[in-house]
Amino acid sequence: LGNNIPDFIKAIKEEDYKKAYEILSETTVLEAICGRICPHTKQCEGSCVRGIKSNPVSIGEMEAFIGDISIKENYKISEKNTENIEKKIAIVGGGPAGLTAAAFLLKNGYSVTIYEKHGIPEFRLPKEIVKQTVQKIIDLGLEVKCNQELEKDFTLQELEKNYDAIFLAFGANVTTKMGVEGENLKGVYGGNQLLEHQSHPNYSNKKVAIIGGGNVAMDCARTIKRLGAQEVKVIYRRAEEQMPAETKEIQEAKEEGIEFLFQNNIVRILGKEKVEQVELIKTELVQKEGEIRKVPVNIDNSNYIIDIDYIVMALGSEPEKFVKNLGLELNKWGRIQIDEKNRTSNSKVFAGGDIAGAKGTVAWAARSGRDAAYSIMEYLK
């Protein structure tokens, strides 16, 4: 996000917390959220020179500390500015990209309406923190329309008629399929959909396998364990050090009693009508020509079967089918094609976050939203 870390730390040292908040507010509006759940060891803290000989500066904890104080003391993101109030912008999607874009547009005096399919997401955090963080953005004058789904409750053409610019930030939340036998049995779930809809089955006394190694897999595993599952196993075909999930998340998952089966691949899911077992095969990591990281290769005759009640696929995601019908240019992965200014093939429509292929963390999505906000302002001038 390009937060001004030296200056905000200096303000904290001087105990001028309002100033620290104002410095952070120049680049972010999700301090209490990003400070808690961003992969700090791979981002800011991972670049801290103190980490070479000892521990890096705890940037995440300090950001969350300031975010919490701003909520408690009711610091405003900025004074309301109404100079561009006649210019109306619609944002589709109330995740980190949509919320951040909304805040930066509102700070600059534009009228903004967010259309959100469900409610504002929970970001795997205590509800109160998320609610209060989002409330600060709403207080800038944001209009929120919940239970509004694009191409179902309204169309892109309708938005084009009623708004001066549109920002699409609704994510790509359809879980990628593996294409293995038994994937359509009852009891196989998509990780993204489980987290998005919060429509979990009853996990008590059940054994659950999570397939994947990213942050969505960690989210699913930890959520399901807390919802009372007897056993939760994370199955990942590579080694632990190759997991894309944040190191802290993996560590906390282990502490919560979640088991990891590294270098294991799923062969097929077994059961008559619903999931009963899963067949796995062990893998070895081989360096192949032209590949940057080692590739997992199945080890012949290392197959084995474990009993399982539910399987959650957390292997990545893709856009919903309706995206093809929006009349916008798509890239080879089926996501909306944007240029360096977040512009789509339609001059009035901008896109960001997962639906436009931004890296899948809250901070990257927020950065994408902020960049889009500035591009929209430039366009509206």
Secondary structure, DSSP 8 states (H G I E B T S, - for coil): ----HHHHHHHHHTT-HHHHHHHHHTT-S-HHHHHHHS-GGGTTGGG-GGGGTS----HHHHHHHHHHHHHHTT--SS----TTTT-EEEEE--SHHHHHHHHHHHHTT-EEEEEESSSS--TTS-HHHHHHHHHHHHTTT-EEEES--BTTTB-HHHHHHH-SEEEE-----EE-----BTTTSBTEEEHHHHHHH------BT-EEEEE--SHHHHHHHHHHHHTTBSEEEEEESS-GGG--S-HHHHHHHHHTT-EEEESEEEEEEE-SSB--EEEEEEEEEE--TT-SS-EEEE-TT--EEEE-SEEEE-S-EE--GGGGGSS--B-TTSSB---TTSB-SSTTEEE-GGGGT--SSHHHHHHHHHHHHHHHHHHH-
